[in-house]
Amino acid sequence: MAPQGDIPIAANVLGTIGTVFWCIQLIPQIWYNWKQKKTDGLPGLMMFLWAVSAVPFGVYAIVQ
């Protein structure tokens, strides 16, 4: 792992964006489970947001 001073700004921005998307992707699942009053099933929106959040995380991991 690179020292903190050596990480490019773009990598930090992408890491932050990925973290925010990763946190947001949990909301549709929580909402779906609450409305259905059950915990089976997986909404497509959650899977889409999960995939979108993986892109900046992957770039961050490579750049770092």
C-alpha positions as CSV (number, residue, x, y, z in Angstrom):
1,M,0.0,0.0,0.0
2,A,1.3,3.4,-0.9
3,P,2.0,6.1,1.7
4,Q,-0.9,8.6,2.0
5,G,1.2,11.4,0.5
6,D,1.8,9.4,-2.7
7,I,-1.8,8.6,-3.6
8,P,-3.0,10.7,-6.5
9,I,-6.0,13.0,-6.0
10,A,-8.0,11.2,-8.7
11,A,-7.6,7.9,-6.7
12,N,-8.9,9.5,-3.6
13,V,-11.8,11.0,-5.4
14,L,-12.7,7.7,-7.0
15,G,-12.3,5.9,-3.7
16,T,-14.7,8.4,-2.1
17,I,-17.2,8.1,-4.9
18,G,-17.1,4.3,-4.7
19,T,-17.6,4.4,-0.9
20,V,-20.6,6.7,-1.3
21,F,-22.2,4.6,-4.0
22,W,-21.5,1.5,-1.9
23,C,-23.4,3.0,1.0
24,I,-26.3,4.2,-1.1
25,Q,-26.7,0.8,-2.8
26,L,-27.9,-0.6,0.6
27,I,-31.0,1.7,0.7
28,P,-33.1,0.0,-2.0
29,Q,-32.7,-3.4,-0.2
30,I,-33.6,-1.9,3.1
31,W,-36.7,-0.2,1.6
32,Y,-37.8,-3.3,-0.3
33,N,-37.5,-5.5,2.8
34,W,-39.4,-3.0,4.9
35,K,-42.2,-2.6,2.4
36,Q,-42.6,-6.4,1.8
37,K,-42.1,-7.2,5.5
38,K,-39.8,-10.1,4.4
39,T,-36.1,-10.5,3.6
40,D,-36.1,-12.8,0.6
41,G,-35.5,-11.4,-2.9
42,L,-33.0,-8.9,-4.3
43,P,-34.0,-5.8,-6.2
44,G,-32.4,-5.1,-9.5
45,L,-31.7,-1.5,-8.6
46,M,-29.4,-2.7,-5.7
47,M,-27.5,-5.0,-8.1
48,F,-27.1,-2.1,-10.6
49,L,-25.8,0.3,-7.9
50,W,-23.5,-2.4,-6.6
51,A,-22.0,-2.8,-10.0
52,V,-21.7,0.9,-10.5
53,S,-19.9,1.3,-7.2
54,A,-17.4,-1.4,-8.2
55,V,-16.0,0.7,-11.1
56,P,-14.5,3.5,-9.0
57,F,-13.4,1.0,-6.3
58,G,-11.6,-1.0,-9.0
59,V,-9.9,2.0,-10.5
60,Y,-8.9,3.2,-7.0
61,A,-7.4,-0.2,-6.2
62,I,-5.4,-0.2,-9.5
63,V,-4.2,3.4,-9.2
64,Q,-3.3,3.1,-5.6
